[in-house]
Amino acid sequence: MKNLLILLFSLFTGSLVAQADAVTKFFKSYVDDDRFSTVYISPKMFQLVSKIKINDMDADLQQLLKNIQGLHILSTHVSPKTFYKEAVSKINTKEYEELMKVRDEGEDVLFLTKTDATGNKITELLMLVGGEDEFSLISFVGDLDLEKIGRLGKSLNIDGSEHLEKLKKN
């Protein structure tokens, strides 16, 4: 029985790694490419920032920071439509639930979420943006609240985070 539990646990955690693998592979394939701006913020950094007392940061945002396990940002102004299409084709979007798709003034924005096994908590928010001027991939991983993520993106002035405001409108 113990071996069965270990096997099931191994399979479950292996599938979690495989699910995040497509985004990580896509990110890593361009991390050293000079055409791209890249940002990775580790869970430890979010923990450290959440402990700092900042006068204008409310308690909700501090709690959100504690719950974020990572952030990847990849963006470029070179061939943005091409990279958007590549990201959509390489990332297995079937592993995600499409939250919203927006096409506005020649720009495509795709919001995808991944939930925990119960389906009650969002564990990843993936945003892909492709237009004439810019491609961005933004991936938040952790125990997430969409409204708070939008506020965090705005307060940190994350490139492309203005699209997170669209989540509140719908």
C-alpha positions in Angstrom: 0.0 0.0 0.0 2.8 2.4 0.9 4.5 1.7 -2.5 1.2 2.5 -4.3 0.9 5.8 -2.5 4.4 6.7 -3.4 3.8 5.8 -7.0 0.6 7.8 -7.1 2.3 10.8 -5.5 5.2 10.6 -8.0 2.8 10.4 -10.9 0.8 13.4 -9.6 3.9 15.6 -9.0 5.4 14.5 -12.3 2.3 15.6 -14.1 2.4 19.0 -12.4 6.0 19.5 -13.6 5.0 18.4 -17.2 2.1 20.9 -17.2 4.4 23.8 -16.4 7.1 22.5 -18.7 5.7 23.9 -21.9 5.7 27.5 -20.6 9.1 27.0 -19.0 10.6 25.5 -22.2 9.2 28.4 -24.3 10.6 30.9 -21.8 14.0 29.2 -21.6 14.3 28.9 -25.4 14.3 32.7 -25.7 15.9 33.8 -22.3 19.3 34.4 -23.9 18.0 35.8 -27.1 18.8 39.5 -27.4 15.6 40.2 -29.2 13.7 39.5 -25.9 13.4 41.2 -22.6 13.0 38.6 -19.9 12.1 38.7 -16.2 11.9 35.8 -13.7 11.0 36.5 -10.1 11.5 33.5 -7.7 9.2 32.5 -4.9 11.8 33.7 -2.4 11.8 37.2 -3.8 8.0 37.4 -3.5 8.3 36.2 0.1 10.9 38.8 0.9 8.9 41.6 -0.7 5.7 40.5 1.2 7.6 41.0 4.5 8.6 44.6 3.7 6.3 47.2 5.2 5.4 49.5 2.4 3.1 52.4 3.3 0.9 52.3 0.2 0.7 48.5 -0.1 -2.5 47.1 1.4 -2.7 43.8 3.3 -4.4 42.0 0.4 -1.5 42.7 -1.9 1.0 41.6 0.8 -0.9 38.3 1.2 -1.0 37.8 -2.6 2.8 38.3 -2.7 3.2 35.5 -0.1 1.1 33.2 -2.3 2.9 33.8 -5.6 5.4 31.0 -6.4 6.9 32.6 -9.5 6.6 35.0 -12.3 7.9 34.7 -15.8 7.8 37.6 -18.3 9.0 37.4 -21.9 8.5 40.2 -24.4 9.8 41.4 -27.7 9.1 44.1 -30.3 10.6 41.9 -33.1 8.1 39.9 -35.1 5.5 40.0 -32.3 2.6 38.3 -34.3 5.0 35.4 -35.2 6.0 34.8 -31.6 2.4 35.0 -30.4 1.4 32.3 -32.9 4.4 30.2 -32.0 3.6 30.5 -28.3 -0.1 29.5 -28.8 1.0 26.5 -30.9 3.8 25.3 -28.6 2.0 25.8 -25.2 -0.5 23.0 -24.7 -3.5 25.3 -24.2 -5.7 22.2 -23.5 -4.0 22.1 -20.1 -5.5 25.5 -19.4 -9.0 26.9 -19.2 -9.5 29.8 -21.5 -10.6 32.7 -19.3 -10.9 35.3 -22.0 -9.8 36.1 -25.5 -9.6 39.7 -26.7 -8.9 41.1 -30.2 -8.7 44.8 -30.2 -7.1 47.2 -32.7 -4.9 44.5 -34.2 -3.8 43.1 -30.9 -4.7 39.6 -29.6 -4.8 38.9 -25.9 -5.3 35.5 -24.5 -5.9 34.8 -20.8 -5.5 31.2 -19.7 -5.8 29.7 -16.2 -4.9 26.5 -14.5 -6.7 25.4 -11.4 -5.9 23.0 -8.6 -7.3 19.4 -8.4 -10.5 20.7 -6.8 -11.0 23.3 -9.4 -11.5 25.9 -6.7 -8.2 27.7 -6.7 -6.3 29.3 -9.6 -2.7 28.0 -9.6 -1.5 29.7 -12.8 -2.5 32.7 -14.8 -1.0 32.8 -18.3 -1.4 35.9 -20.5 -0.2 36.0 -24.1 -0.3 39.2 -26.0 0.5 39.6 -29.7 0.1 42.7 -31.8 1.8 44.8 -34.4 4.2 46.3 -31.9 4.8 43.7 -29.1 4.6 40.1 -28.0 4.4 39.4 -24.3 4.1 36.2 -22.3 3.3 36.7 -18.6 2.9 33.7 -16.3 2.0 34.0 -12.6 2.2 30.7 -10.6 0.8 30.3 -7.1 -2.4 30.6 -5.1 -3.9 33.4 -7.2 -6.7 36.0 -7.0 -7.2 37.6 -10.4 -8.3 41.0 -9.2 -5.3 41.2 -6.9 -3.0 40.1 -9.7 -4.3 43.0 -11.8 -3.6 45.5 -9.0 -0.1 44.0 -8.5 0.7 44.2 -12.2 -0.3 47.8 -12.3 1.5 48.8 -9.1 4.7 47.1 -10.3 4.3 48.7 -13.7 4.8 45.3 -15.5 4.9 45.7 -19.2 1.7 44.2 -20.7 -0.1 44.2 -17.3 -2.5 46.9 -18.6 -4.3 44.0 -20.2 -5.0 42.5 -16.8 -7.5 45.3 -16.3 -9.7 43.7 -18.9 -10.3 40.8 -16.5 -12.2 43.1 -14.2 -14.4 44.5 -16.9 -15.8 41.1 -17.8 
